[in-house]
Amino acid sequence: MPGQGLLRHLWQTQKLALAVLALSLLALGWFGIGFLTHAKRFNHPAHVQQPLEPWMTPRFVGRSYQIPPKIARELFQVEPGSGERPTMATIAEKRGLTLTALEALVKQAAEEARKARER
C-alpha cells in the first residue's frame, strides 16, 4: 500500500499528532452526519409546517415552523433548562386551548418571525 510507510513513520515519530488527527476526523464525521440528517429532515416539504399533532414537542414545532427558540419558549411557556419536554397536547391542556387554537397561535408566531427575518 503506498501510504503504509508514511503512516508507520508518523506513528513512530508523531503518535500524539496522529491520534489528534484521527479523533478530529471522527468528530468531523459524527457532526457532519448529524448536520446532514438535520438538514435533510427539516428541508423536506413533508416536515415543514405540519398540522399540530398531540405528540409534537415545542422544539419540533419551532423548527418545523421556523420560529426562533426564544419566541417558541414564550409561545409554549417552557422554561429554558427546565428539563421538561411537554407535548402539544399537554401545552394546549395547560393553557386551556384546543390543538386547533394552539396551531393558530403557532402560525401567527411563524408569520411574525418570517416578517422579522425579511426586515
Secondary structure, 3 states (H helix, E strand, C coil): CCCHHHHHHHHHHCHHHHHHHHHHHHHHHHHHHHHHHHHHHHHCHHHCCCCCCCCCCHHHHHHHCCCCHHHHHHHHCCCCCCCCCCCHHHHHHHHCCCHHHHHHHHHHHHHHHHHHHHC
